[in-house]
Amino acid sequence: MRSHAFKTAISVAVGTGASAPLPLLLTYRVTRGGDVEIQTARVLGEDVPNCMLRRIENDASLIGELRAKATEDVADDRLRRRELAFARAA
């Protein structure tokens, strides 16, 4: 199985009612059943306390958001490949 990577950002609560975007490099792979398996989510260019990283790992809704972004990337990649195949065939 190939690993895929792309840059994305998620919104993370940093205080009372405040949130901030957190840029990530997300790596994932697609299983044979078509499910997305997240391998790593690395924070880009910022110093983030370990407690924030643990919060992301333990927060099911944030992991779900990352999985949804990866699934969108898979769909976009398939569309790009399909369009490229049509262009080559023409």
MMTF fields as JSON, N, C-alpha, C and O atoms, coordinates in Angstrom:
{
  "mmtfVersion": "1.0.0",
  "mmtfProducer": "UNKNOWN",
  "numBonds": 359,
  "numAtoms": 360,
  "numGroups": 90,
  "numChains": 1,
  "numModels": 1,
  "chainsPerModel": [1],
  "groupsPerChain": [90],
  "chainIdList": ["A"],
  "bondAtomList": [4, 2, 8, 6, 12, 10, 16, 14, 20, 18, 24, 22, 28, 26, 32, 30, 36, 34, 40, 38, 44, 42, 48, 46, 52, 50, 56, 54, 60, 58, 64, 62, 68, 66, 72, 70, 76, 74, 80, 78, 84, 82, 88, 86, 92, 90, 96, 94, 100, 98, 104, 102, 108, 106, 112, 110, 116, 114, 120, 118, 124, 122, 128, 126, 132, 130, 136, 134, 140, 138, 144, 142, 148, 146, 152, 150, 156, 154, 160, 158, 164, 162, 168, 166, 172, 170, 176, 174, 180, 178, 184, 182, 188, 186, 192, 190, 196, 194, 200, 198, 204, 202, 208, 206, 212, 210, 216, 214, 220, 218, 224, 222, 228, 226, 232, 230, 236, 234, 240, 238, 244, 242, 248, 246, 252, 250, 256, 254, 260, 258, 264, 262, 268, 266, 272, 270, 276, 274, 280, 278, 284, 282, 288, 286, 292, 290, 296, 294, 300, 298, 304, 302, 308, 306, 312, 310, 316, 314, 320, 318, 324, 322, 328, 326, 332, 330, 336, 334, 340, 338, 344, 342, 348, 346, 352, 350, 356, 354],
  "bondOrderList": [1, 1, 1, 1, 1, 1, 1, 1, 1, 1, 1, 1, 1, 1, 1, 1, 1, 1, 1, 1, 1, 1, 1, 1, 1, 1, 1, 1, 1, 1, 1, 1, 1, 1, 1, 1, 1, 1, 1, 1, 1, 1, 1, 1, 1, 1, 1, 1, 1, 1, 1, 1, 1, 1, 1, 1, 1, 1, 1, 1, 1, 1, 1, 1, 1, 1, 1, 1, 1, 1, 1, 1, 1, 1, 1, 1, 1, 1, 1, 1, 1, 1, 1, 1, 1, 1, 1, 1, 1],
  "groupList": [{"groupName": "MET", "atomNameList": ["N", "CA", "C", "O"], "elementList": ["N", "C", "C", "O"], "formalChargeList": [0, 0, 0, 0], "bondAtomList": [1, 0, 2, 1, 3, 2], "bondOrderList": [1, 1, 2], "singleLetterCode": "M", "chemCompType": "L-PEPTIDE LINKING"}, {"groupName": "ARG", "atomNameList": ["N", "CA", "C", "O"], "elementList": ["N", "C", "C", "O"], "formalChargeList": [0, 0, 0, 0], "bondAtomList": [1, 0, 2, 1, 3, 2], "bondOrderList": [1, 1, 2], "singleLetterCode": "R", "chemCompType": "L-PEPTIDE LINKING"}, {"groupName": "SER", "atomNameList": ["N", "CA", "C", "O"], "elementList": ["N", "C", "C", "O"], "formalChargeList": [0, 0, 0, 0], "bondAtomList": [1, 0, 2, 1, 3, 2], "bondOrderList": [1, 1, 2], "singleLetterCode": "S", "chemCompType": "L-PEPTIDE LINKING"}, {"groupName": "HIS", "atomNameList": ["N", "CA", "C", "O"], "elementList": ["N", "C", "C", "O"], "formalChargeList": [0, 0, 0, 0], "bondAtomList": [1, 0, 2, 1, 3, 2], "bondOrderList": [1, 1, 2], "singleLetterCode": "H", "chemCompType": "L-PEPTIDE LINKING"}, {"groupName": "ALA", "atomNameList": ["N", "CA", "C", "O"], "elementList": ["N", "C", "C", "O"], "formalChargeList": [0, 0, 0, 0], "bondAtomList": [1, 0, 2, 1, 3, 2], "bondOrderList": [1, 1, 2], "singleLetterCode": "A", "chemCompType": "L-PEPTIDE LINKING"}, {"groupName": "PHE", "atomNameList": ["N", "CA", "C", "O"], "elementList": ["N", "C", "C", "O"], "formalChargeList": [0, 0, 0, 0], "bondAtomList": [1, 0, 2, 1, 3, 2], "bondOrderList": [1, 1, 2], "singleLetterCode": "F", "chemCompType": "L-PEPTIDE LINKING"}, {"groupName": "LYS", "atomNameList": ["N", "CA", "C", "O"], "elementList": ["N", "C", "C", "O"], "formalChargeList": [0, 0, 0, 0], "bondAtomList": [1, 0, 2, 1, 3, 2], "bondOrderList": [1, 1, 2], "singleLetterCode": "K", "chemCompType": "L-PEPTIDE LINKING"}, {"groupName": "THR", "atomNameList": ["N", "CA", "C", "O"], "elementList": ["N", "C", "C", "O"], "formalChargeList": [0, 0, 0, 0], "bondAtomList": [1, 0, 2, 1, 3, 2], "bondOrderList": [1, 1, 2], "singleLetterCode": "T", "chemCompType": "L-PEPTIDE LINKING"}, {"groupName": "ILE", "atomNameList": ["N", "CA", "C", "O"], "elementList": ["N", "C", "C", "O"], "formalChargeList": [0, 0, 0, 0], "bondAtomList": [1, 0, 2, 1, 3, 2], "bondOrderList": [1, 1, 2], "singleLetterCode": "I", "chemCompType": "L-PEPTIDE LINKING"}, {"groupName": "VAL", "atomNameList": ["N", "CA", "C", "O"], "elementList": ["N", "C", "C", "O"], "formalChargeList": [0, 0, 0, 0], "bondAtomList": [1, 0, 2, 1, 3, 2], "bondOrderList": [1, 1, 2], "singleLetterCode": "V", "chemCompType": "L-PEPTIDE LINKING"}, {"groupName": "GLY", "atomNameList": ["N", "CA", "C", "O"], "elementList": ["N", "C", "C", "O"], "formalChargeList": [0, 0, 0, 0], "bondAtomList": [1, 0, 2, 1, 3, 2], "bondOrderList": [1, 1, 2], "singleLetterCode": "G", "chemCompType": "PEPTIDE LINKING"}, {"groupName": "PRO", "atomNameList": ["N", "CA", "C", "O"], "elementList": ["N", "C", "C", "O"], "formalChargeList": [0, 0, 0, 0], "bondAtomList": [1, 0, 2, 1, 3, 2], "bondOrderList": [1, 1, 2], "singleLetterCode": "P", "chemCompType": "L-PEPTIDE LINKING"}, {"groupName": "LEU", "atomNameList": ["N", "CA", "C", "O"], "elementList": ["N", "C", "C", "O"], "formalChargeList": [0, 0, 0, 0], "bondAtomList": [1, 0, 2, 1, 3, 2], "bondOrderList": [1, 1, 2], "singleLetterCode": "L", "chemCompType": "L-PEPTIDE LINKING"}, {"groupName": "TYR", "atomNameList": ["N", "CA", "C", "O"], "elementList": ["N", "C", "C", "O"], "formalChargeList": [0, 0, 0, 0], "bondAtomList": [1, 0, 2, 1, 3, 2], "bondOrderList": [1, 1, 2], "singleLetterCode": "Y", "chemCompType": "L-PEPTIDE LINKING"}, {"groupName": "ASP", "atomNameList": ["N", "CA", "C", "O"], "elementList": ["N", "C", "C", "O"], "formalChargeList": [0, 0, 0, 0], "bondAtomList": [1, 0, 2, 1, 3, 2], "bondOrderList": [1, 1, 2], "singleLetterCode": "D", "chemCompType": "L-PEPTIDE LINKING"}, {"groupName": "GLU", "atomNameList": ["N", "CA", "C", "O"], "elementList": ["N", "C", "C", "O"], "formalChargeList": [0, 0, 0, 0], "bondAtomList": [1, 0, 2, 1, 3, 2], "bondOrderList": [1, 1, 2], "singleLetterCode": "E", "chemCompType": "L-PEPTIDE LINKING"}, {"groupName": "GLN", "atomNameList": ["N", "CA", "C", "O"], "elementList": ["N", "C", "C", "O"], "formalChargeList": [0, 0, 0, 0], "bondAtomList": [1, 0, 2, 1, 3, 2], "bondOrderList": [1, 1, 2], "singleLetterCode": "Q", "chemCompType": "L-PEPTIDE LINKING"}, {"groupName": "ASN", "atomNameList": ["N", "CA", "C", "O"], "elementList": ["N", "C", "C", "O"], "formalChargeList": [0, 0, 0, 0], "bondAtomList": [1, 0, 2, 1, 3, 2], "bondOrderList": [1, 1, 2], "singleLetterCode": "N", "chemCompType": "L-PEPTIDE LINKING"}, {"groupName": "CYS", "atomNameList": ["N", "CA", "C", "O"], "elementList": ["N", "C", "C", "O"], "formalChargeList": [0, 0, 0, 0], "bondAtomList": [1, 0, 2, 1, 3, 2], "bondOrderList": [1, 1, 2], "singleLetterCode": "C", "chemCompType": "L-PEPTIDE LINKING"}],
  "groupTypeList": [0, 1, 2, 3, 4, 5, 6, 7, 4, 8, 2, 9, 4, 9, 10, 7, 10, 4, 2, 4, 11, 12, 11, 12, 12, 12, 7, 13, 1, 9, 7, 1, 10, 10, 14, 9, 15, 8, 16, 7, 4, 1, 9, 12, 10, 15, 14, 9, 11, 17, 18, 0, 12, 1, 1, 8, 15, 17, 14, 4, 2, 12, 8, 10, 15, 12, 1, 4, 6, 4, 7, 15, 14, 9, 4, 14, 14, 1, 12, 1, 1, 1, 15, 12, 4, 5, 4, 1, 4, 4],
  "groupIdList": [1, 2, 3, 4, 5, 6, 7, 8, 9, 10, 11, 12, 13, 14, 15, 16, 17, 18, 19, 20, 21, 22, 23, 24, 25, 26, 27, 28, 29, 30, 31, 32, 33, 34, 35, 36, 37, 38, 39, 40, 41, 42, 43, 44, 45, 46, 47, 48, 49, 50, 51, 52, 53, 54, 55, 56, 57, 58, 59, 60, 61, 62, 63, 64, 65, 66, 67, 68, 69, 70, 71, 72, 73, 74, 75, 76, 77, 78, 79, 80, 81, 82, 83, 84, 85, 86, 87, 88, 89, 90],
  "secStructList": [7, 7, 3, 3, 3, 3, 3, 3, 3, 3, 3, 3, 3, 7, 1, 1, 1, 7, 3, 3, 3, 3, 3, 3, 3, 3, 3, 3, 3, 3, 7, 6, 6, 1, 7, 3, 3, 3, 3, 3, 3, 3, 3, 7, 1, 1, 7, 7, 7, 2, 2, 2, 2, 2, 2, 2, 2, 2, 7, 2, 2, 2, 2, 2, 2, 2, 2, 2, 2, 2, 2, 2, 2, 2, 2, 2, 2, 2, 2, 2, 2, 2, 2, 2, 2, 2, 2, 2, 2, 7],
  "xCoordList": [0.838, 0.0, 0.879, 1.871, 0.494, 1.235, 0.811, -0.336, 1.754, 1.436, 1.252, 1.938, 0.336, 0.054, 0.308, 0.226, 0.615, 0.83, 0.263, 0.32, -0.288, -0.713, -0.781, -0.899, -0.704, -0.787, -2.24, -3.022, -2.592, -3.941, -3.87, -2.783, -4.991, -5.047, -6.341, -7.366, -6.277, -7.482, -7.601, -6.609, -8.799, -9.04, -9.046, -9.808, -8.189, -8.04, -8.354, -7.87, -9.165, -9.492, -8.249, -7.607, -7.915, -6.714, -7.028, -6.122, -8.241, -8.618, -10.121, -10.817, -10.613, -12.057, -12.714, -12.699, -13.281, -13.995, -13.121, -13.642, -11.813, -10.914, -10.402, -10.228, -10.166, -9.572, -8.541, -8.587, -7.622, -6.558, -6.324, -6.435, -5.995, -5.681, -4.315, -3.372, -4.227, -2.993, -2.588, -3.229, -1.515, -1.11, -0.462, 0.374, -0.862, -0.381, 0.085, -0.403, 1.031, 1.371, 0.799, 1.278, -0.212, -0.942, -0.476, -0.489, -0.066, 0.265, -0.742, -1.118, -1.163, -2.174, -2.006, -1.256, -2.699, -2.758, -4.198, -4.988, -4.506, -5.845, -5.783, -4.969, -6.636, -6.649, -7.335, -7.939, -7.249, -7.872, -9.377, -9.993, -9.973, -11.41, -11.801, -12.988, -10.818, -11.098, -11.14, -11.413, -10.873, -10.851, -9.535, -8.513, -9.573, -8.381, -7.791, -8.493, -6.5, -5.795, -4.751, -3.785, -4.941, -4.004, -2.743, -2.809, -1.594, -0.326, 0.285, 0.615, 0.439, 0.998, 0.305, -0.245, 0.345, -0.117, 0.942, 0.951, 1.829, 2.935, 2.591, 2.115, 2.835, 2.593, 3.707, 4.884, 3.331, 4.298, 4.676, 3.803, 5.949, 6.491, 6.066, 6.173, 5.592, 5.191, 5.614, 5.67, 5.91, 6.19, 4.874, 4.223, 4.502, 3.238, 3.549, 4.326, 2.95, 3.211, 2.716, 1.748, 3.392, 3.022, 1.58, 0.926, 1.076, -0.31, -1.273, -2.308, -0.949, -1.808, -1.768, -2.799, -0.58, -0.473, -1.219, -1.877, -1.126, -1.873, -3.368, -4.136, -3.791, -5.209, -5.717, -6.82, -4.915, -5.306, -5.412, -6.377, -4.424, -4.422, -5.602, -6.118, -6.036, -7.097, -8.478, -9.458, -8.58, -9.868, -10.461, -9.972, -11.501, -12.105, -12.651, -12.597, -13.175, -13.726, -12.617, -12.802, -11.465, -10.345, -9.781, -9.453, -9.667, -9.199, -10.198, -9.803, -11.481, -12.507, -12.393, -12.575, -12.085, -11.904, -10.702, -10.765, -9.615, -8.429, -8.735, -8.302, -9.478, -9.845, -10.712, -10.561, -11.626, -12.481, -11.649, -11.892, -10.66, -9.795, -8.987, -8.807, -8.507, -7.747, -8.642, -8.207, -9.884, -10.824, -11.105, -11.202, -11.237, -11.417, -10.205, -10.348, -9.006, -7.787, -7.739, -7.306, -8.179, -8.225, -9.158, -8.818, -10.339, -11.306, -10.743, -10.902, -10.082, -9.481, -8.395, -8.288, -7.587, -6.514, -7.086, -6.564, -8.148, -8.783, -9.345, -9.227, -9.954, -10.506, -9.392, -9.543, -8.272, -7.131, -6.603, -6.317, -6.477, -5.981, -6.952, -6.528, -8.25, -9.26, -9.212, -9.257, -9.121, -9.05, -7.788, -7.82, -6.681, -5.425, -5.541, -5.039, -6.194, -6.382, -7.252, -6.97, -8.313, -9.158, -8.374, -8.525, -7.536, -6.743, -5.738, -5.517, -5.137, -4.179, -4.874, -4.315, -6.099, -6.841, -7.343, -7.573, -7.514, -8.064, -7.064, -7.385],
  "yCoordList": [-1.185, 0.0, 1.243, 1.326, 2.199, 3.45, 4.374, 4.353, 5.177, 6.232, 7.526, 7.772, 8.344, 9.636, 10.707, 10.442, 11.916, 13.027, 14.298, 14.495, 15.161, 16.475, 17.427, 17.012, 18.714, 19.743, 20.114, 20.212, 20.318, 20.734, 21.523, 21.745, 21.935, 22.631, 22.247, 22.019, 22.18, 21.962, 23.096, 23.731, 23.34, 24.378, 23.721, 22.787, 24.22, 23.632, 24.687, 25.816, 24.323, 25.245, 25.467, 24.515, 26.745, 27.063, 27.777, 28.036, 28.088, 28.777, 28.785, 27.976, 29.698, 29.771, 30.383, 31.601, 29.545, 30.006, 30.403, 30.711, 30.406, 30.797, 29.55, 28.496, 29.686, 28.58, 29.142, 30.312, 28.292, 28.71, 27.601, 26.42, 27.986, 26.953, 26.337, 27.039, 25.054, 24.331, 23.648, 22.68, 24.143, 23.537, 22.171, 22.005, 21.203, 19.835, 19.258, 19.639, 18.339, 17.479, 16.118, 15.452, 15.722, 14.495, 13.39, 13.565, 12.259, 11.101, 10.0, 9.782, 9.323, 8.283, 7.257, 7.473, 6.152, 5.166, 4.679, 4.768, 4.169, 3.664, 2.144, 1.525, 1.542, 0.09, -0.537, 0.17, -1.833, -2.525, -2.336, -2.367, -2.142, -1.909, -0.479, -0.152, 0.385, 1.774, 2.699, 3.891, 2.168, 3.011, 3.772, 3.322, 4.927, 5.746, 5.458, 5.512, 5.153, 4.89, 5.987, 6.065, 6.826, 7.919, 7.342, 6.581, 7.716, 7.24, 8.286, 7.98, 9.516, 10.582, 11.898, 12.092, 12.789, 14.163, 15.042, 15.211, 15.596, 16.404, 17.884, 18.364, 18.592, 20.03, 20.719, 20.406, 21.661, 22.355, 23.718, 24.534, 23.96, 25.282, 25.977, 27.2, 25.25, 25.896, 25.024, 23.798, 25.689, 24.949, 24.734, 25.685, 23.502, 23.156, 22.331, 21.378, 22.688, 21.902, 20.46, 20.189, 19.558, 18.14, 17.897, 17.005, 18.686, 18.478, 18.708, 18.046, 19.64, 19.897, 18.708, 18.312, 18.14, 16.981, 15.788, 15.054, 15.585, 14.491, 14.732, 13.787, 16.002, 16.327, 15.943, 15.412, 16.208, 15.849, 14.331, 13.82, 13.61, 12.152, 11.523, 10.493, 12.134, 11.549, 12.104, 11.674, 13.039, 13.661, 12.987, 13.171, 12.221, 11.464, 12.381, 12.032, 13.544, 14.442, 15.034, 15.197, 15.359, 15.878, 14.792, 15.061, 13.581, 12.476, 12.233, 11.955, 12.336, 12.188, 13.261, 12.994, 14.496, 15.596, 15.328, 15.565, 14.839, 14.509, 13.382, 13.42, 12.384, 11.271, 11.768, 11.316, 12.704, 13.264, 14.032, 13.931, 14.806, 15.551, 14.592, 14.834, 13.509, 12.525, 11.843, 11.581, 11.553, 10.935, 11.865, 11.412, 13.17, 14.154, 14.154, 14.228, 14.072, 14.063, 12.829, 12.913, 11.687, 10.457, 10.651, 10.29, 11.223, 11.449, 12.418, 12.201, 13.491, 14.455, 13.795, 14.053, 12.941, 12.254, 11.321, 11.256, 10.606, 9.718, 10.521, 10.103, 11.668, 12.523, 13.041, 13.052, 13.472, 13.954, 12.85, 13.089, 11.638, 10.528, 10.185, 9.88, 10.233, 9.935, 10.986, 10.647, 12.271, 13.344, 13.216, 13.451, 12.846, 12.664, 11.501, 11.584, 10.429, 9.283, 9.667, 9.255, 10.459, 10.92, 11.825, 11.733, 12.699, 13.611, 12.831, 13.164, 11.801, 10.991, 10.197, 9.992, 9.75, 8.958, 9.804, 9.286, 11.1, 11.975, 12.299, 13.021],
  "zCoordList": [0.0, 0.0, 0.0, 0.724, -0.823, -0.887, 0.244, 0.691, 0.693, 1.653, 0.888, -0.104, 1.342, 0.737, 1.787, 2.986, 1.334, 2.258, 1.648, 0.435, 2.502, 2.051, 3.235, 4.388, 2.918, 3.947, 4.168, 3.222, 5.426, 5.778, 7.079, 7.614, 7.575, 8.859, 9.552, 8.909, 10.873, 11.653, 12.652, 13.009, 13.092, 14.084, 15.457, 15.707, 16.343, 17.669, 18.713, 18.628, 19.7, 20.79, 21.643, 22.086, 21.868, 22.637, 23.938, 24.73, 24.166, 25.395, 25.526, 24.912, 26.324, 26.527, 25.3, 25.118, 24.475, 23.294, 22.122, 21.05, 22.291, 21.202, 20.493, 21.105, 19.207, 18.46, 17.5, 17.121, 17.12, 16.206, 15.193, 15.522, 13.943, 12.956, 13.259, 13.627, 13.103, 13.344, 12.041, 11.632, 11.368, 10.096, 10.323, 11.211, 9.509, 9.665, 8.34, 7.276, 8.415, 7.289, 7.653, 8.571, 6.932, 7.232, 6.297, 5.079, 6.85, 6.026, 6.335, 7.486, 5.291, 5.446, 4.341, 3.388, 4.472, 3.403, 3.287, 4.228, 2.114, 1.841, 1.907, 1.222, 2.724, 2.859, 1.653, 0.845, 1.526, 0.394, 0.379, -0.686, 1.536, 1.61, 1.299, 1.288, 1.044, 0.711, 1.913, 1.765, 3.11, 4.303, 4.376, 3.857, 5.026, 5.198, 6.573, 7.583, 6.605, 7.852, 8.044, 7.285, 9.049, 9.303, 9.936, 10.902, 9.378, 9.908, 10.833, 11.979, 10.348, 11.184, 10.873, 9.789, 11.84, 11.66, 12.316, 13.535, 11.505, 12.031, 11.944, 10.915, 13.027, 13.063, 12.289, 12.468, 11.427, 10.575, 11.144, 11.438, 11.296, 11.555, 12.827, 12.914, 13.808, 15.049, 16.221, 16.123, 17.329, 18.554, 19.277, 19.708, 19.401, 20.042, 21.283, 21.215, 22.416, 23.624, 23.477, 22.766, 24.155, 24.083, 24.486, 23.946, 25.437, 25.875, 24.713, 24.633, 23.808, 22.648, 21.69, 21.146, 21.485, 20.603, 21.185, 20.449, 22.497, 23.128, 22.996, 22.813, 23.088, 22.962, 21.576, 21.44, 20.55, 19.182, 19.058, 18.49, 19.588, 19.478, 20.204, 19.77, 21.308, 22.127, 21.819, 22.428, 20.9, 20.588, 19.352, 18.237, 19.559, 18.459, 17.371, 16.192, 17.742, 16.718, 15.851, 14.645, 16.448, 15.648, 14.739, 13.583, 15.245, 14.409, 13.283, 12.151, 13.588, 12.553, 11.492, 10.304, 11.93, 10.976, 10.075, 8.868, 10.654, 9.853, 8.873, 7.721, 9.329, 8.448, 7.292, 6.157, 7.586, 6.532, 5.512, 4.309, 5.989, 5.07, 4.195, 3.002, 4.792, 4.021, 2.992, 1.87, 3.36, 2.425, 1.254, 0.114, 1.525, 0.446, -0.475, -1.695, 0.112, -0.69, -1.586, -2.736, -1.069, -1.869, -3.055, -4.182, -2.803, -3.882, -4.919, -6.12, -4.461, -5.386, -6.227, -7.426, -5.592, -6.31, -7.376, -8.489, -7.042, -8.029, -9.195, -10.347, -8.911, -9.96, -10.87, -12.092, -10.277, -11.074, -11.989, -13.162, -11.442, -12.258, -13.383, -14.498, -13.097, -14.114, -15.22, -16.403, -14.836, -15.835, -16.677, -17.885, -16.051, -16.781, -17.766, -18.887, -17.357, -18.25, -19.448, -20.574, -19.213, -20.318, -21.259, -22.477, -20.704, -21.53, -22.384, -23.548, -21.805, -22.563, -23.659, -24.736, -23.38, -24.357, -25.519, -26.611, -25.289, -26.342, -27.418, -28.362]
}
